[in-house]
C-alpha cells in the first residue's frame, strides 16, 4: 500500500511531465518548410544541394585569426547536417557565438560533450538505423554480394591543423595501426570476415587520394551501419592523422627523436615496448577528446580541446570543420564549450537547477522533474521529455567471477529465473520512473513469488535462522552489488532489489564505487554483481551486456580463445547470433534480433526489467535547433546545429 506522501509526489511528477508535454520548443511549431534566415530569426532552412552554395561565411570569432579564406578551409563538398530527420527537427539557420556550458563528473569524460562532438565516418539520421548516409566520408557503394565497399572521402577535407585528409590517413590507420601486431595484438572482431576473430582480416585497396575500398571474404551487409553508429564509433578506427602520428611510430620516426620523445614522457627504456605506449598515449580517439593530451591533436570534430584543468575543460571551434548550413554558414554556430567538473551526480543536479548548465541529458532523472520544473523559469532553462534509446538499469550477475560457490548458484538458470520472478516491475516503474516506462519484453516480466520460492527450494537453497538462503557451501548466499552512481536511478534500483529479493530469502548488499574504480574492477573481473545501462533495444549496437555477465567468456570469444575462459555451448550460440546480426543487412539483422530475444527469455543471461523509458532533457531556454521528438541522445548528437537565439 503506497503512502499518501508517495502518491502526492507521484502526482506532482506526472503533472509536471504533462506540462512539459504541452510545452514543446518554440521552433517546432510547424513542419512546413520556411525561407532561410541568415540572421537566425527562427526560420527553417529549405532543401538545398550543397553544390548550389557558392558563398560561405564564418564565425566572427575567426575574423582576427591568421587563417585561409573559409572557402579554402572547407571541402569542395561540405556536408549539410542530417543528424536529425526532418520529421523530428525543422532545422533553423542559427546565429554565431556564445559558450555552451555542460557538466561532467570526470576531468577526462564528459558524455554529453562526447555525443555532441563525435563524428562517425557515416551517419544514420536520428540514430534509427533505417538509412545510412555520408558524414566524414562523402559517400559509399556496396557490391552486389556485400563483400566489397567503396568509400569516397570529401576532397579538400582538412584536419583541425589545416593539413589535408587523404587516403594516406586511411592506409596508416589500417595498415600501420589496426594490422600492426604490436599496437593491436588482436584485430577487433568487426574488422574480420564474418564479424568473428576467426575470420580473415579486412582487405584495403587504395584507389586514389580520395577513394578506397574495403573488402571481406564473406558478405558483410552490416558494415555501413557499424561505421555510422555501432558502439558510438567515431572515425578514428579507420582514419587517423598520419602526418601527426608518424612521429610516434617506429616505422617512420627517426630513432633518436623517438627515444627522446619516450624519455620526455617517462616511459620505460626498452624502445621495442615503449614506442607502443608512446603512440597509444599520443593517439587520441573519440573517447579521449577530453584528455589533457588532446590539446593540439588534429581532429575533425566541431570543437577541439583548448584547456583541461581539474575543475573545467574549455573547447574552441574547429576552423576547418566540414559542415555548413544551407546558407553557407560554416558550423558549429556555438564558438566555445565549457565543461564544469563536479564531484558527484548530486552536484550535477544542483548546477542544473541553478541554471549553470545549458545542456544536460546524461545525468537527468524523471524523479527530479518537479524540481526541474520548479526552478526552470528562474534558471532560464526548459525541461523537455524525450525517449531513451537504451534500457537504463539492466541487472548483471558476473557468471565468470572466480568463485566456485558463486558460479554454482548464478550459473544455474533456475536461480536467475527465480530472481526474475521476484522483480516487481510495476513497483519499479511507479517508484523510479513514475509510470513513464514499460515492463520488458526481452525476458519474462511475470511477478510471481511462489514460482520464485519453488525454484530456489528445488535448487536446495534452504533458509537459515536469519531467513536468508544458503549457498552450496552452507553459508548465507549474498549478492554484493557494486555500482557507480553514473545515473540517478542506479543506486535506488539496487536498494529496491535488496527489499524485493529479501522476500524470497536472498541477501543483497549495495556498495557505491567511484566510476574509475568501478571500471577497473570490471576490467579485472572483480565485480560480482552490478547495474548498468545497455543498448539492448538497438540491434546494431551489439550490446547485450556481454562484458558484464560473461566477462571472461566475452574475452575468450573476442580473442579467438587466446584469453579468458571458454563459454558453454549456449553462450557460444548466443555470441554466434550476435556476430551474424552484426554482418547482416538491417532487414535480416532485425529477424536475428528476434532469435536473440528468444534466447534471452530461455536463459536470462541478465535482467532487462524495463524498456521504453522517457528521459528528461534540460536545455537553455535560448538554445535553438532543439526538439523533444525522437530520442534524447539523437538530439544530443547534433551539437553543431545548436545556437543561442539571443
N, C-alpha and C positions, 0 to 999 in steps of 0.2 A: 504494500500500500504506500503510494508516494505521499510524502508530506505536503501540506499546503504551501510551504515555503518553496519546495521544488516545483510544484505546479505553477506557482506565481512566476518563478524565474523563467520557466519554460515559456509561459505566455509572453513575457517580455521579449525573449529571444525571437519567438515566432512573429510577434507583432513587428519587431524591428526589421526582420527579414522581409516581411510583406511590404513594409515601407520602402525597403531597398528595391524590391522588385518593381515598385511603382515609380522608381526614380532613376531611369536609365541616364547614361551620359547624354548631354545635350546634343552632341554631334551625331547621334544615332537616330534622329527623329524621322529620317526619310531614307528609303533605299533607292530613290530616283537619282540618277547622275546629275550633278550640277556643274556649272562652269568653274574652272580653276580660279584660284585667287592667290597670287604670289605673296600677298600681304598677310596671308594666314587668317582671313576673316571668316573661318568656319564654312568654307565652300569645298565640296568634294571635287577630286580631280577626275577628268574624263579618261576614257581609254585612249592611250597614245602608244604608237610604236616608237621604240627608243631611237630608231633611225630617223624619225621626223624631228627630233630635238637637235637644233643647230647651235643654240646658245646655252651656256652653262653658268651657274652662279655659285659663289662660295660664301661661307660664314664670314662676317666682318672680323671675327677673331683672327682669321688668316691673312687679312689685308696687309698687315705690317710685317709679315714674315717674308723671308727671302725664299720664295717658292716659285716654281714654274707656274704658268697660267693654269687655271683649273681644268681647262680642256685637255691640256697636256698631262695632267695628273690622273685623269680618268681613262679607263679602257675605251677602245673605239666603240664598243657596245656596252655601256654601263647597264646595270640591272635596275629595272623599276620594281620596287618591292611587291611581292605577292605572298608574304608570310601569312597574312590573314585573308581568307577567302572573302570576296566582295559581299556575300550574303551575311557575313559576320561583321565586317567593318567597311564603311564607306570612307575611304582614305581621304584626308584633307591635306591641302597644301599648308604647311606649317610655317612657323617663324623660327629664325635662328636665335640661339643664345640660351643662357641660363645654365645652372648647375643642378643636376638631379641628385637628390640625397637618398641613399639606400642605407641599410643597416645589416651587419653580419656579426656572427659570434666567433669568427676566426680571422686572424690577420692574413691568412692565405686562401680563404674560401668565402666568397660572397655569392650564394646560389642565385639570387635574383639578378645580380650583375652578370654572372656567368651565362644565364639563359638569354638575357637580352643582348649579349655581345657575341655569343658563339656563332660561327659561320660554317655550316656544313658544305661539302662540295656540291651537293644537290639539295633540293628543298621539296617538302610536301606541305602545301598550304594548310594551315590550321592544325598541323601535325596529325592529319586524318589518315594518311597512308593511302588515299584514294587516287592521288595524282603525284607524279614526281617530275619536277621541272629543274631547270638550271639554277644555280646560285653562284658560288665561286666559279664553277665551271659554267660555260655559256650554254652548252647543250650536250646531248649524248645520243648514241644509237645502239640498238641491241640487235644482234644477229638472230636469224630465224630460229636457230637451235638454242638460243640463250646461253651460248658459251663464250661469245666474244662481245666486248663492249668498247665502242669508240667514243672517246671523250674529247671535247673541244674547249681549250682554255680561252679566256677573253683576251684578245690581242691588245696589248697596251696596259694590262693589269699590272699594278705595282705593289710591292711591299711598302710598309709604312715608312721605310727609309728612302723610298724613291727608286729602288732597284727593280728591274722588270721581273715579272713572274713568267717562267717558261717551262717547257717540259724537262729541262735540266733539273728543276726543283722536284719534279715527279720522279725522274730517274734516281736522283740522290735519295729521296725518301724511301723508295722501294728497294733499290739495289744496294745502297750503302748503309741503309738503316734496317729496314724490315728483314732483308735477306742476309744481314751480317750476323753471324752466329755469336759474336762477342757482345754486340749490342742487344740483339733479340735472340736469345738461345732457342726459344720455341715460337715460331711464327703463329700469330693468333689464328684460331680455327676459321674465322670468317674469311681469311685470305687463302684458304685451301679449297681445292675442289671438293664438293660435297659438304662444305662447311664443317669439316672434320679434320683434325690434325693428321689423320692417317692418309688423307688425300694429298695429291700433289700440289705444290705451291702455285700461286698465280703466276702468269707469264706476262711480261711487259714488252711492248713494242713501241718505240718512239718513231712517229711518222714524220713530224717536223717540229718546229719550235712551239707550236700551239695545238698539236694533235697527238694523242697517244691511244694505244689500245691495251686493254687488259683482257686476258682470256683464261679460261679454266677448262679442264679436261671433261668436266661434266656440266650439264645445264645449271645455271645459277640465276634463275629469274628474280630472286630476291635481292640481287646485288645493288640495284639502284636505290631501293628503299633503305638498305643498310648504309649507304653513303648520305642519305638525306636526314635520317633521324635516329637510327638504332643506337641505343645507349648514349644519346646526346653527343654522338661522334661529330667532331669538327673536321677541318680539312687536314690536320697535322699528321694523320696516319699515312697519307699518300702524297702530301705536298709540304715540303719544308724549305726554308730559305737557305739554299745551298751556298750562296755567296757568303753567308754569315757563319754557318755551321761547319764549313770545311776547315776553318782554322782550328777546330777542336777534334778533327777526325784524323786518325793516324795515316790514312791513305793519301791525305792531301797536305797536312800541316808539316812545316819544317820541324825536324826532330828537336832541335834546340829550342825553338819557340814553344813547342808543345810541352817540353819539360819545364820551361819557365812558367807557363800557364798552370801546369799541375802544381808546381811549388807555391805559386801565388794563392791557390785555392786549398793548399794544405792537404792534398790527397797523398796516399802512400807513394813511395818512391818507385815501385815496380811499374814501369810505364805500360807494360802489356796489360796490366789490370787497371791502372788508374786513368788511362785515357778514356776508358768507358765511363768511369764515374764523372769525369770532367764533362764529357759530351752530354751525358744524361742530365747533368746539373744545368748546363747552358742551353739545352734544347727545351723550349717552353711549349707545352701542349695546351689545348683549350682549358684543361682543368688546372692549369698552373698560371693563368693570366694574372692572378693576384699575388704571385710570389714576388718577393723583393727583387730577385734576379731577373724578373721580366722587364725591368726598366731598360729600354734601349733595344730590346729584342724585336726584330722585324715581324709585323703581324698584318693580317688582313681584316681585323675587327674594326668596328666603328670607332672604338676608343682604344687607347693604349695607356699602359701604366706610366704615370709620371713620378709618383712618390708613394711609398708604403711605410707607415710607421706602426707602432703598437696600438695606436688609437684611431687611425683613419688611413684610407687609401685614396689617392687622387688619380683620376683617369682623364686624359685630354683627347680631343677629337683627332682622328687619323686623317691627315691632309690628303691621303691617297686612297681613301675609301671608295669602293667601286659602285656604289648605288646612288641613284638620283631619283627625284620625283618627276612627275610629268611636265613640270615647268622648267626642268633642267637644274633645279637646286641640288647641289651635292649634299648627301646625307652624311652623318646624322644632323638633325636640327639642333639638338642639345649639345653645347660645347664641352661641358665637363660633367663628370660623375664623381661624387664624393661618397665613399663607403665608410660609415662610422663603425668602429669595432667595439662591441659591448661584451660583457662577461657572460650573460646568460639570456635565455629566451624571455624572461620577465622584463629585463631591461629593454629588450626589443619592443615589447608591448608598450612600455612607458614612453619610449621615444615616439612611437607611432601615434598614440592618443594625444601627445603634446604637439603634434603637427610638425615634428622634426624629420619626418620621413616622407618622401614624395611617392614612393612605390614600395609596397610590401605585399608579397604573395606567400613566400616560403614559410614565414613564421606566424601566419594568422590562424585563428581558430573560431569556429562557429559559436563556441561558448562565450566568446568575447564580444559578440555582435552588439549587445546592449551598451557595452562600454564604448565600442567604436562609434555607435550612433549618437550616444550622449555627448561625445566630445567632438563630433565631426565638424560642426559649424565653427566652434572655437579653434579647432586645429586646422581648419581650412582644407579638409580632405573629404572624399566620398568613400563610402563603404559599399562596394558592389558585390554581387554574388554570381559566381560562375561555376562551371562544372570542374570537378577534379579529374585529372587524367589518369589517376592511379588508385590503387587500394592503399589507404594511408597507414593502416596499423596491422599489418599481417603478423601473425604469431609464429615464431620459429623455434623448433627444438633441434639442436645440433645432433643429428643422428650419427655423426662420426666423432663426437667428443670422446677423448681417450679415457674412458672409464667403463669397465665391463658391466658393472651393476646398472649404470645409466643406460648403456646400449641395450641391454636385455629388455629393459622396460620400454624405452621410447621407440625402439625398432619393431616392437610388437604393434601391428596395425590396430589391434583391439584397444590398446591404450590410447592411441590417437583418436580413434572413433569415440571412445568413451568421453574424452575431454571435449571433443567437438559437440557431443550431445549435451554437454553441461555448459555450453556457452549460450547465454540468453541474449540473442541478437536484439530483440525488442528493447531490452533494458539498456544495452549499449547505444542503440540508435537514439533513444529518448534522452539518455543521460549525457552523452558526449556530442551527439550530432543533432539533437533537438528535432528529430523527425526528418532531417534532410539527408537521408541515406536509406539504403535498402539492404535486406539480408542477401548474402552472397548466393549466386547460382553456380559458382565454381565448385563448391563442395556442398554436401547436405547441410541445410540450416535448421533442421529439426531440433527443438529443445525438448529433451526427454531424460530426466534424471534417473528414472527407473532403468532405462536401457543403459545409461552410463554406469550405474552401480552394478548391473548384471555383468557387463563386460569386465569390469575390474575384479569382481568376485570370481569370474571364470578364469582370469589370469592368476588367481591365487594371491592377490594383493590384499591380505587381511588387514583389518584396522587394529591399531594398538590401543592402549588405555587412554591415550590422548585424543583418540578419534581420527587419527590420520593413518593412512595406509602405509604398509611396509613394502620395501623392495625385496629382491631376491636374497639380499644379504641379511634380511631380518630386521633392518633398521628403518626408521621413518624415511620415506622417499620424498625428496624435496626437488621442486623445480625452481632453480635460482635465476630469476630474470636479471640480466644486466642490460640496461637500456641507456641510450643517450636522450637527453631532453631536446632533440633537434626540432621537434614539433610539439605543440601544446597538448596533443591528445595521447601521446605515447605513455607517459607515466600514469595518467588517470586510467587508461585501459588496463595497464598492469595491475593497478590497485583493484579494479573491478574484477578481473580474473582471479585475483587472490581470494576474494569472497565467494565467487561463483564456484570455483573448484574445491573450496573448503567444504561445500555442501556434499561433495562426493568423497571426501576424505583425502584430498590431495593437498599437500603442504606447499605453499608458494612463498618465496621471498623476492623482494624487489630492491635493486641497487642501481642508482643513477651514476653513470660514468661520464667524464669529460669525453667529448666526441673523438679527440685524438687517441685517447687510451682505449676507447671502445673499438675504434678501427684497428688499433694494434693488436688487441686481444682477439678480434675476429680473424685477422690475418694469421695469427699464431694458433688458431683452432682452440682458443681458450674460453670462448663463450659457450655455455651450455644451452641457454635459452635467451631469446631477445625478441624485440618487437621493432619492425621497420617497414617502410612502405616498399611496394614492388609495382612494376608496370604490367602486372598480370593481365589487365584488360586489353593491352595493346599487343597484337600478335607480332608486330615487327620488332619489338624491343628485346626479345629473347631473355626476358627477365621473369623467371619463375622462382626466384629466391634461392636458387641452387647453391649460391655461395654462402648461405647461412644454414639451411637444413641439411646440406650434404657437403660440407666444406671440403673434406679430404677426397670424397668421391668426385667432386667437381674438379679438383686439382688433377686427379688421375686422368679424367676424361680430357681435359684441356692440354695435358702434357703428353698425350699418347701413351700413358701408362708409365712414364718415367718418374713421376712423383705421386704422392698421395696414396690412397687405398682404392683397390678395385671395387666398384659398386656391385650390388646384387643385380640379377638379370632384369628385374622390373624397373630399376633405376636406369640401367643401360638403355632399355627400350624407351624410357621417357626422354633421355638425352638424344637418342637417335631421332625421335619425332621432332624435338626442338631443332636439331640440325636440318632435318628435311624441310621443316617450316621455313627456316632461315634462307634456304636456297630456292624456295618455290615462289612463283609469281603470286601476287596478292589473292587472286580468286582461289588458288589451291591452298595457300597458307591458311586462309580462314577455315577451310574444311579440316586441316590438320589440327588447328586450334581446338576444334570441337572434340577431336580424339584425345587431345591432351587434357581437356576438361574432364572427360570420362575417366581418364587415368587418375586424375586428382580426386574425383569422387570415390574411386575404389581404394586409393592408398593414403589420401590425406597427408601428403608429404609436409605440408604446412597449412596453417589455418587462415584462409581468406574469409573472414567472417562477415564483412560488409562490402558494398560496392555502390556505385552511382552517388558519390558523396558530393555535396556542394562545398565550395571553398570561398571564403571572403577574399576580396581583393581591395586593398587600401591604396587609393591614388589621390594625389594632389588635385584639388578641385579645378585648378587651372591647367591641368595636363590634357592635351588633345591627342586624338587618334587612339582613344581607349574605348573599349566596348565591354559589355557584360555577356556577350554571346560567345559560344564555344567554350573551350577550356581556359581556365585562368592562366595556365602556363603558356598557351599559344599566344595570348595577349602579351605576356612577358617576353615572348620570343621575338617580338617585333620592336625592340627598343629603339632602333634607328629612326622609326617613324614617329615617335613621341615628340611633343613640343609643348612649350609653355605658351598659353594663349595671351598672357599679359606679362 
